[in-house]
Amino acid sequence: MEWLTLSGISDLFVYQVITMLPVAPLALKNIVPKKTANKMAQQMIRRTLFKLSCVGLLAMSSAVMTNTVSYAAPTPSATVQSQLSFDQLMNIGYAASAQGDFNTALINFRRALVLQPNQPYALAAVDNMAFYIEHARMSARQQIIDQLESRLLRATAASDWVCSATTLDELTMYTEPNSLNRERLIGQRGEVSGMLDARLNYDAWSTVCAAQRPVY
């Protein structure tokens, strides 16, 4: 008799399945004709083997899934960035300073100072960069003030009281609180407000510059 075997089922497994069949081919011999009994036995064996093979495959799959160890992809070790030396940090600072990038220079000089506290060259470099940064800030501030004062003169000469008022408001923001300069600008702003209220030289308003916000 030709037995049906499935992929993955060993001969020993097939033999064990056959011995476990609920109805052996020999038991059918006395009930039905021999030819019919053999055919029925073959069909019964095929069906039983198929069912058991499915159960066996499911069991094997479950075992494989249970015993499978999932390995996560190894995470790369954290890159250890080598710390720059004192001389390297100072050289980076000098290069940045030569290009006018005083902020980058200051950062690197301060890092160098951490490595060697009270090192005279690093201390001097930090002080110099702080001075240059403050000087640049004050220069930019003064440049804005100069531009506003120049515009105020032109607006006053042209009787453009709208431009005069908005320029005075901007200039006041650059003065120190309670300073004489602030008081002077506030007094001048009051005079311009009187011009606006009287609507003097209305045709000349906003000819030098336009107001960014209401000025009266």
GUGU-345891 format. One record per residue (C-alpha): residue number from 1; chain; z, y, x. Coordinates in steps of 0.5 Angstrom, whole numbers, plus 500, padded with zeros to 3 digits. Example, Ala and Ser with C-alpha at 12.3 -4.5 7.8 and 13.67 -1.06 7.14 Angstrom:
BEGIN
<1,A,<516,491,525>>
<2,A,<514,498,527>>
***
This chain:
BEGIN
<1,A,<500,500,500>>
<2,A,<498,507,503>>
<3,A,<504,512,503>>
<4,A,<504,519,502>>
<5,A,<507,523,507>>
<6,A,<507,531,508>>
<7,A,<507,535,514>>
<8,A,<514,536,517>>
<9,A,<517,529,514>>
<10,A,<518,524,519>>
<11,A,<517,516,518>>
<12,A,<524,515,518>>
<13,A,<525,520,512>>
<14,A,<520,517,508>>
<15,A,<523,510,509>>
<16,A,<529,513,507>>
<17,A,<526,516,501>>
<18,A,<523,509,499>>
<19,A,<529,505,499>>
<20,A,<532,510,495>>
<21,A,<527,510,489>>
<22,A,<530,509,482>>
<23,A,<525,504,480>>
<24,A,<522,499,486>>
<25,A,<515,497,485>>
<26,A,<517,489,485>>
<27,A,<521,491,479>>
<28,A,<515,493,475>>
<29,A,<511,486,476>>
<30,A,<515,482,471>>
<31,A,<514,488,465>>
<32,A,<506,490,466>>
<33,A,<500,487,470>>
<34,A,<500,487,477>>
<35,A,<494,492,478>>
<36,A,<498,497,473>>
<37,A,<504,496,476>>
<38,A,<502,497,483>>
<39,A,<498,504,481>>
<40,A,<504,506,477>>
<41,A,<509,505,483>>
<42,A,<504,509,487>>
<43,A,<504,514,482>>
<44,A,<512,514,482>>
<45,A,<513,514,489>>
<46,A,<508,520,490>>
<47,A,<512,524,485>>
<48,A,<518,522,488>>
<49,A,<516,524,495>>
<50,A,<513,530,493>>
<51,A,<520,532,489>>
<52,A,<524,530,495>>
<53,A,<520,533,500>>
<54,A,<520,540,496>>
<55,A,<528,539,496>>
<56,A,<528,537,504>>
<57,A,<524,543,506>>
<58,A,<528,548,502>>
<59,A,<534,545,505>>
<60,A,<531,546,512>>
<61,A,<529,553,510>>
<62,A,<536,554,508>>
<63,A,<539,551,515>>
<64,A,<534,555,519>>
<65,A,<536,562,515>>
<66,A,<543,560,516>>
<67,A,<543,558,523>>
<68,A,<538,564,525>>
<69,A,<541,569,530>>
<70,A,<538,576,529>>
<71,A,<537,580,535>>
<72,A,<537,587,535>>
<73,A,<532,590,540>>
<74,A,<536,592,546>>
<75,A,<537,600,546>>
<76,A,<535,603,552>>
<77,A,<541,605,556>>
<78,A,<543,612,556>>
<79,A,<539,616,561>>
<80,A,<544,619,566>>
<81,A,<541,625,568>>
<82,A,<543,627,575>>
<83,A,<547,633,576>>
<84,A,<544,639,580>>
<85,A,<547,641,586>>
<86,A,<550,648,587>>
<87,A,<544,650,592>>
<88,A,<539,647,587>>
<89,A,<542,651,581>>
<90,A,<542,657,585>>
<91,A,<535,657,587>>
<92,A,<533,656,580>>
<93,A,<537,662,578>>
<94,A,<534,666,584>>
<95,A,<527,664,582>>
<96,A,<528,666,575>>
<97,A,<531,673,577>>
<98,A,<525,674,581>>
<99,A,<521,673,575>>
<100,A,<525,678,571>>
<101,A,<528,672,567>>
<102,A,<536,675,568>>
<103,A,<538,671,562>>
<104,A,<536,664,565>>
<105,A,<538,666,572>>
<106,A,<545,668,569>>
<107,A,<546,661,566>>
<108,A,<544,657,572>>
<109,A,<549,662,577>>
<110,A,<554,660,572>>
<111,A,<553,653,572>>
<112,A,<553,653,580>>
<113,A,<560,657,579>>
<114,A,<563,651,576>>
<115,A,<561,647,581>>
<116,A,<564,651,587>>
<117,A,<569,656,583>>
<118,A,<570,663,587>>
<119,A,<564,662,591>>
<120,A,<562,669,594>>
<121,A,<554,668,593>>
<122,A,<555,665,586>>
<123,A,<560,671,584>>
<124,A,<556,676,586>>
<125,A,<549,673,583>>
<126,A,<553,673,576>>
<127,A,<555,680,576>>
<128,A,<548,682,578>>
<129,A,<545,679,573>>
<130,A,<550,681,568>>
<131,A,<549,688,570>>
<132,A,<541,687,569>>
<133,A,<542,684,562>>
<134,A,<546,690,560>>
<135,A,<542,695,563>>
<136,A,<536,692,560>>
<137,A,<539,692,553>>
<138,A,<541,700,554>>
<139,A,<534,702,557>>
<140,A,<531,698,551>>
<141,A,<536,702,546>>
<142,A,<535,709,550>>
<143,A,<527,708,549>>
<144,A,<528,707,541>>
<145,A,<533,713,541>>
<146,A,<528,717,545>>
<147,A,<522,715,540>>
<148,A,<526,717,534>>
<149,A,<528,724,537>>
<150,A,<521,725,538>>
<151,A,<519,723,531>>
<152,A,<524,728,528>>
<153,A,<522,734,532>>
<154,A,<515,732,530>>
<155,A,<517,731,522>>
<156,A,<521,738,522>>
<157,A,<516,742,525>>
<158,A,<511,739,520>>
<159,A,<516,740,514>>
<160,A,<516,733,513>>
<161,A,<523,732,510>>
<162,A,<522,725,508>>
<163,A,<521,723,515>>
<164,A,<526,727,518>>
<165,A,<531,724,513>>
<166,A,<529,717,514>>
<167,A,<529,719,522>>
<168,A,<536,722,522>>
<169,A,<539,716,518>>
<170,A,<536,711,524>>
<171,A,<539,715,529>>
<172,A,<546,715,526>>
<173,A,<546,708,527>>
<174,A,<545,708,535>>
<175,A,<551,713,535>>
<176,A,<558,711,537>>
<177,A,<563,712,531>>
<178,A,<567,719,531>>
<179,A,<563,721,536>>
<180,A,<560,729,537>>
<181,A,<553,726,536>>
<182,A,<554,723,530>>
<183,A,<557,729,527>>
<184,A,<551,733,529>>
<185,A,<546,728,526>>
<186,A,<550,728,519>>
<187,A,<551,735,519>>
<188,A,<543,736,520>>
<189,A,<542,730,515>>
<190,A,<546,734,510>>
<191,A,<541,740,511>>
<192,A,<535,736,510>>
<193,A,<538,733,504>>
<194,A,<538,740,501>>
<195,A,<531,741,503>>
<196,A,<529,735,499>>
<197,A,<533,737,493>>
<198,A,<529,744,493>>
<199,A,<523,740,494>>
<200,A,<521,745,499>>
<201,A,<514,743,502>>
<202,A,<513,737,498>>
<203,A,<506,737,500>>
<204,A,<508,735,507>>
<205,A,<512,730,505>>
<206,A,<511,723,508>>
<207,A,<505,726,513>>
<208,A,<509,724,519>>
<209,A,<512,718,517>>
<210,A,<514,714,510>>
<211,A,<521,713,508>>
<212,A,<523,705,508>>
<213,A,<528,706,503>>
<214,A,<530,712,498>>
<215,A,<532,718,502>>
<216,A,<535,723,496>>
***
